[in-house]
Amino acid sequence: MSRLRIEHTTRYEYHKRVTLSYNEARMTPVTDPQQVVLESVLKISPSFAAVSSYRDYWGSRVTAFDMQAPHERLEVTAASTVEVYRAERVANDDDVLSWAELRSPKTAEAFSDWLPQTPLSTPGSDVESLVREATAGLDPNRAAMTVFEWMRSEMEYVKGITGVHTSAAEAWLERKGVCQDLAHVGIGALRSLGIPTRYVSGYIHPKADADMGQMVAGQSHAWLEWWDGEWRSWDPTNHKPAGDLHASVARGRDYRDVPPLKGILSGGGGSVLDVRVEITQLV
């Protein structure tokens, strides 16, 4: 178990004045079976924004706000304290469904959101062929773990090669990418086998050996969850299940369902973006 204090600030400095903007923020962690949000607050500057909140189709906490007065900057800060207690159960033969059960009409209907590929998750015929060959004769759980081991040998975490609109197929061609790209490749590979898989956005405390109470530069992060009779997690960047230093914010089919901040605006003429995440482990 861990208790994490997370502060995430996104700031835009516009080149020209913005006359109005409409925005959505998904920067607040959710309470789920593996974590509890003890407190959270989201602040917007300038302070004249009209703010509302709701849960979207995927269960994410969304803060919607529009700014209908001229402004030259936008700053959004989400501060939360989350208690995390993740425990990945080791799968045994009684837990894992067979391929016939996984591919049944009942399962297909129950997990219809998590089986179809999306433009960002479609990995391409090369990956689909390699994955089928590598997992032949394995049950769904062993197949998933084989995919992750295959990814570890084939994909490299490298910044600056890809962007938020990069697809799994494009990242695979480079054999490089960041956490978002690795998650998309893993999701696409598992879905191509018929395994329900979803994208998870959140935060990770990057220094397990940091002193309690020490604030560190944290990271927005992405990993995946797949279902073979129960939901299990995997962090392709760190080659292990999500743990007590992962705090989840949103789940969706891919990144486009869960961007931390998005909007439309009139004016601006471009902007300078600054993002800062600070995480403190309290317990």
HUQUI-V133882 format. One record per pair of residues at least 12 apart in sequence whose C-alpha atoms are under 10 Angstrom apart, sorted by the first residue. I is the first residue (numbers start at 1). J is the second residue. Records with the same first field share a line. If there is no record, write none. Layout:
I->J ; J
This chain:
1->34 ; 35 ; 83 ; 84 ; 85 ; 86 ; 87 ; 243 ; 244 ; 245 ; 283
2->35 ; 82 ; 83 ; 84 ; 85 ; 86 ; 243 ; 244 ; 245 ; 246 ; 247 ; 281 ; 282 ; 283
3->35 ; 36 ; 37 ; 38 ; 81 ; 82 ; 83 ; 84 ; 85 ; 212 ; 244 ; 245 ; 247 ; 280 ; 281 ; 282 ; 283
4->37 ; 38 ; 80 ; 81 ; 82 ; 83 ; 84 ; 203 ; 204 ; 205 ; 212 ; 213 ; 244 ; 245 ; 246 ; 247 ; 279 ; 280 ; 281 ; 282 ; 283
5->38 ; 39 ; 40 ; 79 ; 80 ; 81 ; 82 ; 83 ; 205 ; 213 ; 215 ; 278 ; 279 ; 280 ; 281 ; 282 ; 283
6->28 ; 29 ; 40 ; 78 ; 79 ; 80 ; 81 ; 82 ; 203 ; 204 ; 205 ; 215 ; 216 ; 218 ; 219 ; 247 ; 277 ; 278 ; 279 ; 280 ; 281
7->27 ; 28 ; 40 ; 41 ; 42 ; 77 ; 78 ; 79 ; 80 ; 81 ; 217 ; 218 ; 276 ; 277 ; 278 ; 279 ; 280
8->27 ; 28 ; 42 ; 76 ; 77 ; 78 ; 79 ; 80 ; 203 ; 218 ; 219 ; 220 ; 260 ; 275 ; 276 ; 277 ; 278 ; 279
9->27 ; 42 ; 43 ; 44 ; 75 ; 76 ; 77 ; 78 ; 79 ; 274 ; 275 ; 276 ; 277 ; 278
10->27 ; 44 ; 74 ; 75 ; 76 ; 77 ; 78 ; 260 ; 261 ; 273 ; 274 ; 275 ; 276 ; 277
11->44 ; 45 ; 73 ; 74 ; 75 ; 76 ; 77 ; 271 ; 272 ; 273 ; 274 ; 275 ; 276
12->72 ; 73 ; 74 ; 75 ; 76 ; 268 ; 270 ; 271 ; 272 ; 273 ; 274 ; 275
13->71 ; 72 ; 73 ; 74 ; 75 ; 268 ; 270 ; 271 ; 272 ; 273 ; 274
14->71 ; 72 ; 73 ; 74 ; 267 ; 268 ; 269 ; 270 ; 271 ; 272 ; 273
15->72 ; 73 ; 267 ; 268 ; 269 ; 270 ; 271 ; 272
16->71 ; 72 ; 73 ; 267 ; 268 ; 269 ; 270 ; 271
17->70 ; 71 ; 72 ; 73 ; 266 ; 267 ; 268 ; 269 ; 270
18->67 ; 68 ; 69 ; 70 ; 71 ; 72 ; 73 ; 74 ; 265 ; 266 ; 267 ; 268 ; 269 ; 270
19->67 ; 68 ; 69 ; 70 ; 71 ; 72 ; 265 ; 266 ; 267 ; 268
20->66 ; 67 ; 68 ; 69 ; 70 ; 71 ; 264 ; 265 ; 266 ; 267 ; 268
21->49 ; 65 ; 66 ; 67 ; 68 ; 69 ; 70 ; 71 ; 74 ; 263 ; 264 ; 265 ; 266 ; 267 ; 268
22->49 ; 50 ; 64 ; 65 ; 66 ; 67 ; 68 ; 262 ; 263 ; 264 ; 265 ; 266
23->49 ; 51 ; 62 ; 63 ; 64 ; 65 ; 66 ; 67 ; 261 ; 262 ; 263 ; 264 ; 265
24->51 ; 52 ; 53 ; 62 ; 63 ; 64 ; 65 ; 66 ; 259 ; 260 ; 261 ; 262 ; 263 ; 264
25->42 ; 53 ; 61 ; 62 ; 63 ; 64 ; 65 ; 76 ; 77 ; 78 ; 258 ; 259 ; 260 ; 261 ; 262 ; 263
26->55 ; 56 ; 60 ; 61 ; 62 ; 63 ; 64 ; 78 ; 201 ; 202 ; 249 ; 250 ; 257 ; 258 ; 259 ; 260 ; 261 ; 262
27->41 ; 42 ; 60 ; 61 ; 62 ; 63 ; 76 ; 77 ; 78 ; 79 ; 80 ; 201 ; 202 ; 203 ; 220 ; 248 ; 249 ; 250 ; 258 ; 259 ; 260 ; 261
28->40 ; 41 ; 42 ; 60 ; 61 ; 62 ; 63 ; 77 ; 78 ; 79 ; 80 ; 81 ; 202 ; 247 ; 248 ; 249 ; 250 ; 260
29->60 ; 61 ; 78 ; 79 ; 80 ; 81 ; 82 ; 201 ; 202 ; 203 ; 247 ; 248 ; 249 ; 250
30->59 ; 60 ; 61 ; 82 ; 202 ; 247 ; 248 ; 249 ; 250 ; 251
31->60 ; 61 ; 82 ; 83 ; 84 ; 247 ; 248 ; 249
32->84 ; 248 ; 249
33->84 ; 85 ; 86
34->83 ; 84 ; 85 ; 86 ; 87 ; 88 ; 243 ; 244 ; 247 ; 248
35->82 ; 83 ; 84 ; 85 ; 86 ; 244 ; 246 ; 247 ; 248
36->81 ; 82 ; 83 ; 84 ; 85 ; 247
37->80 ; 81 ; 82 ; 83 ; 84 ; 247
38->80 ; 81 ; 82 ; 83
39->79 ; 80 ; 81 ; 82 ; 83
40->78 ; 79 ; 80 ; 81 ; 82
41->77 ; 78 ; 79 ; 80 ; 81
42->63 ; 76 ; 77 ; 78 ; 79 ; 80
43->75 ; 76 ; 77 ; 78 ; 79
44->65 ; 74 ; 75 ; 76 ; 77 ; 78
45->67 ; 71 ; 73 ; 74 ; 75 ; 76 ; 77
46->67 ; 69 ; 70 ; 71 ; 72 ; 73 ; 74 ; 75 ; 76
47->67 ; 74 ; 75
48->65 ; 66 ; 67 ; 68 ; 69 ; 71
49->64 ; 65 ; 66 ; 67 ; 68 ; 69
50->64 ; 65 ; 66 ; 67 ; 68
51->63 ; 64 ; 65 ; 66 ; 67
52->64 ; 65 ; 66
53->65
56->250 ; 257 ; 258
57->252 ; 257
58->113 ; 250 ; 251 ; 252 ; 253 ; 257 ; 258
59->249 ; 250 ; 251 ; 252
60->248 ; 249 ; 250 ; 251 ; 252 ; 257 ; 258
61->249 ; 250
62->250 ; 258 ; 260 ; 261
63->261
64->261 ; 262 ; 263
65->263
66->263 ; 264 ; 265
67->265
68->265 ; 266
70->266 ; 267
71->267 ; 268
72->267 ; 268 ; 271
73->268 ; 271 ; 272
74->273
75->273 ; 274 ; 275
76->261 ; 275
77->275 ; 276 ; 277
78->277
79->277 ; 278 ; 279
80->279
81->247 ; 279 ; 280 ; 281 ; 282
82->246 ; 247 ; 248 ; 281 ; 282
83->244 ; 245 ; 247 ; 281 ; 282 ; 283
84->243 ; 244 ; 245 ; 246 ; 247 ; 248 ; 283
85->243 ; 244 ; 245 ; 246 ; 247
86->233 ; 241 ; 242 ; 243 ; 244 ; 245 ; 246 ; 247
87->232 ; 241 ; 242 ; 243 ; 244
88->231 ; 232 ; 233 ; 234 ; 241 ; 242 ; 243
89->230 ; 232
90->232
91->141 ; 142 ; 228 ; 229 ; 230 ; 232
92->141
93->139 ; 141
94->229
95->141 ; 228 ; 229 ; 230
96->139 ; 140 ; 141 ; 142 ; 227 ; 228 ; 229 ; 230
97->139 ; 140 ; 141 ; 227 ; 228 ; 229 ; 230
98->138 ; 139 ; 140 ; 141 ; 228 ; 229
99->138 ; 139 ; 140 ; 193 ; 194 ; 195 ; 228
101->228 ; 229
102->140 ; 194 ; 195 ; 196 ; 227 ; 228 ; 229
103->193 ; 194 ; 195 ; 196
107->195 ; 196 ; 229
108->194 ; 195 ; 196
110->196
111->195 ; 196 ; 197 ; 227
112->196
113->196 ; 197 ; 198 ; 252 ; 253
114->187 ; 191 ; 194 ; 195 ; 196 ; 197 ; 198 ; 199 ; 225 ; 226 ; 227 ; 252 ; 253 ; 254
115->187 ; 188 ; 190 ; 191 ; 192 ; 193 ; 194 ; 195 ; 196 ; 197 ; 198 ; 253
116->188 ; 191 ; 192 ; 194 ; 195 ; 196 ; 197 ; 253
117->187 ; 188 ; 189 ; 190 ; 191 ; 192 ; 197 ; 253 ; 254
118->167 ; 168 ; 184 ; 187 ; 188 ; 253 ; 254 ; 256
119->165 ; 166 ; 167 ; 168 ; 169 ; 188 ; 254 ; 256
120->164 ; 165 ; 166 ; 167 ; 168 ; 169 ; 170 ; 171 ; 181 ; 184 ; 185 ; 187 ; 188 ; 253 ; 254 ; 255 ; 256
121->166 ; 167 ; 168 ; 169 ; 181 ; 183 ; 184 ; 185 ; 186 ; 187 ; 188 ; 189 ; 190 ; 191 ; 192 ; 199 ; 253 ; 254 ; 255
122->167 ; 168 ; 169 ; 170 ; 184 ; 185 ; 187 ; 188 ; 189 ; 191 ; 192
123->167 ; 168 ; 169 ; 170 ; 171 ; 172 ; 173 ; 184 ; 185 ; 186 ; 187 ; 188 ; 189 ; 190 ; 191 ; 192
124->167 ; 168 ; 169 ; 170 ; 172 ; 173 ; 185 ; 188 ; 189 ; 192
125->169 ; 192
126->169 ; 172 ; 173
127->168 ; 169 ; 172 ; 173 ; 185 ; 188 ; 189 ; 192
128->188 ; 189 ; 190 ; 191 ; 192 ; 193
129->189 ; 192
130->147 ; 150 ; 189
131->143 ; 144 ; 146 ; 147 ; 150 ; 151 ; 189 ; 190 ; 192 ; 193
132->147 ; 189 ; 190 ; 192 ; 193
134->146 ; 147 ; 150
135->147 ; 193
139->228
140->190 ; 193 ; 194 ; 195 ; 227 ; 228 ; 229
141->195 ; 226 ; 227 ; 228 ; 229 ; 232
143->190 ; 193 ; 195
144->186 ; 189 ; 190 ; 193 ; 195 ; 226 ; 227 ; 228 ; 234
145->234
147->185 ; 186 ; 189 ; 190
148->182 ; 185 ; 186 ; 189 ; 190 ; 234 ; 235 ; 236 ; 239 ; 240
149->236 ; 239
150->186
151->172 ; 175 ; 182 ; 185 ; 186 ; 189 ; 236 ; 237 ; 239
152->182 ; 236 ; 237 ; 238 ; 239
153->175
154->172 ; 175 ; 176
155->171 ; 172 ; 173 ; 174 ; 175 ; 176 ; 177 ; 178 ; 181 ; 182 ; 185 ; 236 ; 237
156->171 ; 172 ; 174 ; 175 ; 176 ; 177 ; 178 ; 179 ; 182 ; 237
157->175 ; 176 ; 177 ; 178 ; 179 ; 181 ; 182 ; 236 ; 237 ; 238
158->175 ; 176 ; 177 ; 178 ; 179
159->176 ; 177 ; 178 ; 179
160->176 ; 177 ; 178
161->174 ; 175 ; 176 ; 177 ; 178
162->174 ; 176 ; 177 ; 178 ; 180 ; 181
163->177 ; 178 ; 180 ; 181
164->178 ; 180 ; 181 ; 255 ; 256 ; 259
165->180 ; 181 ; 255 ; 256
166->180 ; 181 ; 184
167->180 ; 181 ; 184 ; 185 ; 188 ; 254 ; 255
168->180 ; 181 ; 182 ; 183 ; 184 ; 185 ; 186 ; 187 ; 188 ; 189
169->181 ; 184 ; 185 ; 188
170->185
171->184 ; 185
172->184 ; 185
177->237
178->221 ; 222 ; 236 ; 237
179->201 ; 220 ; 221 ; 222 ; 223 ; 235 ; 236 ; 237 ; 238
180->199 ; 200 ; 201 ; 220 ; 221 ; 222 ; 223 ; 224 ; 236 ; 237 ; 254 ; 255
181->222 ; 223 ; 236 ; 237 ; 255
182->222 ; 223 ; 224 ; 235 ; 236 ; 237
183->198 ; 199 ; 200 ; 201 ; 221 ; 222 ; 223 ; 224 ; 225 ; 234 ; 235 ; 236 ; 237 ; 254 ; 255
184->198 ; 199 ; 222 ; 223 ; 224 ; 236 ; 253 ; 254 ; 255
185->236
186->198 ; 199 ; 223 ; 224 ; 225 ; 226 ; 234 ; 235 ; 236
187->199 ; 223 ; 224 ; 225 ; 226 ; 253 ; 254
188->254
190->226 ; 227
191->226
195->226 ; 227 ; 228
196->225 ; 226 ; 227 ; 228 ; 231
197->224 ; 225 ; 226 ; 227 ; 228 ; 231 ; 232 ; 233 ; 252 ; 253 ; 254
198->223 ; 224 ; 225 ; 226 ; 227 ; 231 ; 233 ; 251 ; 252 ; 253 ; 254 ; 255
199->222 ; 223 ; 224 ; 225 ; 226 ; 233 ; 250 ; 251 ; 252 ; 253 ; 254 ; 255 ; 256 ; 257 ; 258
200->221 ; 222 ; 223 ; 224 ; 225 ; 233 ; 234 ; 235 ; 247 ; 248 ; 249 ; 250 ; 251 ; 252 ; 253 ; 254 ; 255 ; 257 ; 258
201->220 ; 221 ; 222 ; 223 ; 224 ; 246 ; 247 ; 248 ; 249 ; 250 ; 251 ; 252 ; 254 ; 255 ; 257 ; 258 ; 259 ; 260
202->219 ; 220 ; 221 ; 222 ; 223 ; 246 ; 247 ; 248 ; 249 ; 250 ; 251 ; 258 ; 260
203->218 ; 219 ; 220 ; 221 ; 222 ; 223 ; 245 ; 246 ; 247 ; 248 ; 249 ; 277 ; 278 ; 279
204->217 ; 218 ; 219 ; 220 ; 221 ; 222 ; 242 ; 243 ; 244 ; 245 ; 246 ; 247 ; 248 ; 277 ; 279
205->217 ; 218 ; 219 ; 220 ; 221 ; 244 ; 245 ; 246 ; 247 ; 277 ; 278 ; 279 ; 280 ; 281
206->218 ; 219 ; 245 ; 246 ; 279
207->245 ; 279 ; 281
208->244 ; 245 ; 281
210->280 ; 281
211->280 ; 281 ; 282
212->280 ; 281 ; 282 ; 283
213->279 ; 280 ; 281 ; 282 ; 283
214->279 ; 280 ; 281 ; 282
215->278 ; 279 ; 280 ; 281 ; 282
216->277 ; 278 ; 279 ; 280 ; 281
217->276 ; 277 ; 278 ; 279 ; 280
218->276 ; 277 ; 278 ; 279 ; 280
219->275 ; 276 ; 277 ; 278 ; 279
220->246 ; 247 ; 248 ; 249 ; 260 ; 275 ; 276 ; 277 ; 278
221->235 ; 237 ; 246 ; 247 ; 248 ; 249
222->234 ; 235 ; 236 ; 237 ; 242 ; 246 ; 248 ; 249 ; 250 ; 251 ; 254 ; 255
223->235 ; 236 ; 237 ; 238 ; 240 ; 241 ; 242 ; 246 ; 248 ; 251
224->236 ; 241 ; 242 ; 251 ; 252 ; 253 ; 254
225->241 ; 242 ; 251
245->279 ; 281
